[in-house]
Amino acid sequence: MASSTDTFELSGATAVQRTALEIVPDAADFEFFRPLFGYWADRRRDRVAPSRADIDPVDLPAALLPHLLLIDVERDPLDFRYRLAGTAADHIHGMRLRGVRVLDLEPEPFAKILQADLMRMAQDLEPQYLRHDFINREAVSRRFRVLRLPLSDDGERLDIVLVLAEFGALGR
């Protein structure tokens, strides 16, 4: 995926720059994501995506677990709901995410962008690697990167999204 950037408003004063990044597994700045991506790719074998049964969090480095999320895909209508969220994700969102629909997240513009990304993944079953840059309510510059990986039981439709999020402050 070639890099592309778009901007959306979180509130009257804060804009978020969202950049789609190319997945380069050997890149130095991909180090945090490399163990999960390698694990996912290994479990995928010659399929478009591994199934949920192929993934066991026990096989992953313990340091990643607070940053892992699973998003269930619901059908009729297509919707997305958090099945599992690590403690870092719950903390950054200021709430427990388990059971929450993506469209019920705050702020609403973020929820809509995430929903659109997940709907695209439901169509193309392609991994997504993104960076978000913004200034939070405390006037701290923030950046987070997220890797979203599709899981599919039949190789044709998205069943679960496996997510690894890296949250970081850039300073005041």
C-alpha positions in Angstrom: 0.0 0.0 0.0 1.5 3.4 -1.0 1.5 6.0 1.7 -1.4 8.4 1.6 -2.5 11.1 4.2 -5.9 12.6 5.0 -7.0 14.9 7.8 -10.2 14.8 9.8 -11.5 16.9 12.7 -11.8 15.4 16.2 -13.3 18.6 17.7 -13.4 22.2 16.9 -9.7 22.6 17.7 -8.1 19.3 17.0 -7.3 17.8 13.6 -6.0 14.3 13.1 -3.6 13.4 10.3 -4.1 9.8 9.3 -1.5 8.3 7.1 -1.7 4.9 5.4 1.8 3.3 5.6 3.4 0.6 3.6 4.1 -2.6 5.5 7.9 -3.3 5.3 8.5 -6.1 7.7 12.3 -5.6 7.9 12.1 -1.8 8.4 13.5 -0.5 11.7 10.4 1.4 12.5 8.3 -1.7 12.1 10.0 -3.5 15.0 7.1 -3.3 17.4 4.7 -4.8 14.9 7.1 -7.4 13.4 6.4 -10.3 15.9 2.7 -10.1 15.3 2.9 -9.6 11.5 5.4 -12.5 11.2 3.2 -14.7 13.3 0.1 -13.8 11.3 1.9 -14.3 8.0 3.3 -17.7 9.1 -0.2 -18.9 10.2 -1.7 -17.6 6.9 0.4 -20.0 4.8 -1.0 -19.8 1.2 -4.4 -18.5 2.3 -5.6 -14.9 2.1 -5.7 -14.8 5.9 -5.4 -17.2 8.8 -8.5 -18.2 10.7 -9.2 -17.3 14.4 -8.4 -20.9 15.3 -4.9 -20.4 13.9 -4.2 -17.6 16.4 -3.3 -18.2 20.0 -2.2 -15.1 22.0 -0.1 -17.3 24.2 2.3 -17.7 21.3 2.9 -13.9 21.2 5.4 -11.9 23.2 3.8 -10.9 26.5 4.7 -7.3 26.0 2.3 -7.1 23.0 -0.8 -8.4 24.9 -1.8 -5.0 26.5 -1.7 -3.5 22.9 -3.8 -6.3 21.2 -7.4 -6.0 20.2 -9.9 -8.3 18.5 -12.8 -6.9 16.6 -15.7 -9.1 15.7 -17.4 -8.7 12.4 -21.2 -8.8 12.6 -23.4 -9.4 9.5 -26.8 -8.2 8.4 -26.0 -5.3 8.6 -22.2 -5.3 8.5 -21.0 -3.9 11.9 -17.9 -4.2 14.1 -17.7 -4.8 17.9 -14.7 -5.2 20.2 -14.4 -8.7 21.5 -11.2 -8.1 23.4 -9.0 -5.1 24.1 -5.7 -5.0 26.0 -5.3 -2.7 29.0 -3.3 -0.1 26.9 -6.1 0.3 24.4 -8.7 0.6 27.2 -6.6 3.2 28.9 -6.1 5.3 25.8 -9.8 5.3 25.0 -10.7 6.0 28.6 -13.2 3.1 28.8 -13.4 -0.6 28.6 -13.8 -1.5 24.9 -15.0 -5.1 25.3 -18.5 -5.3 23.7 -18.5 -1.8 22.4 -19.5 -1.2 18.8 -16.9 0.7 16.7 -19.6 3.3 15.8 -20.2 4.0 19.5 -16.6 5.2 20.1 -15.9 8.8 20.8 -15.1 11.1 19.1 -17.6 10.3 16.4 -15.4 11.4 13.5 -12.7 8.8 14.6 -15.4 6.1 14.9 -16.6 6.8 11.4 -13.1 6.7 9.9 -12.4 3.4 11.7 -15.7 2.0 10.5 -14.9 2.9 6.9 -11.4 1.3 7.2 -13.0 -1.9 8.6 -15.6 -2.0 5.9 -12.9 -1.7 3.3 -11.0 -4.6 5.0 -14.2 -6.6 4.8 -14.2 -6.1 1.0 -10.5 -6.6 0.3 -9.2 -8.7 3.2 -5.9 -6.7 3.1 -3.8 -5.8 6.2 -3.9 -2.1 7.2 -1.0 -0.2 8.7 -1.8 3.4 9.7 -0.3 6.3 11.7 -2.4 8.9 13.4 -0.9 12.3 14.5 -2.9 14.7 16.7 -2.9 17.0 19.7 -5.0 15.7 22.6 -7.2 17.6 25.1 -4.1 18.2 27.4 -2.3 19.8 24.5 0.1 16.9 24.1 1.2 15.9 20.6 0.3 12.3 20.2 1.1 9.7 17.6 -0.2 6.2 17.4 0.4 3.5 14.8 -1.9 0.6 14.3 -1.6 -2.7 12.4 -4.9 -4.4 11.5 -4.8 -7.9 10.2 -7.8 -9.9 8.8 -8.8 -13.3 10.1 -11.1 -15.4 7.9 -12.4 -18.9 8.5 -13.3 -19.5 4.9 -10.8 -17.3 3.1 -13.6 -15.3 1.5 -15.1 -13.2 4.2 -13.7 -11.2 7.2 -14.6 -12.8 10.5 -12.3 -11.0 13.0 -9.8 -8.1 12.8 -6.6 -8.7 14.8 -5.2 -5.3 15.9 -1.9 -4.2 17.4 -1.8 -0.5 18.5 1.3 1.4 19.5 0.5 4.5 21.5 3.1 7.2 22.1 3.5 10.8 23.2 5.7 13.3 21.2 5.8 15.9 23.9 4.2 19.3 24.5 
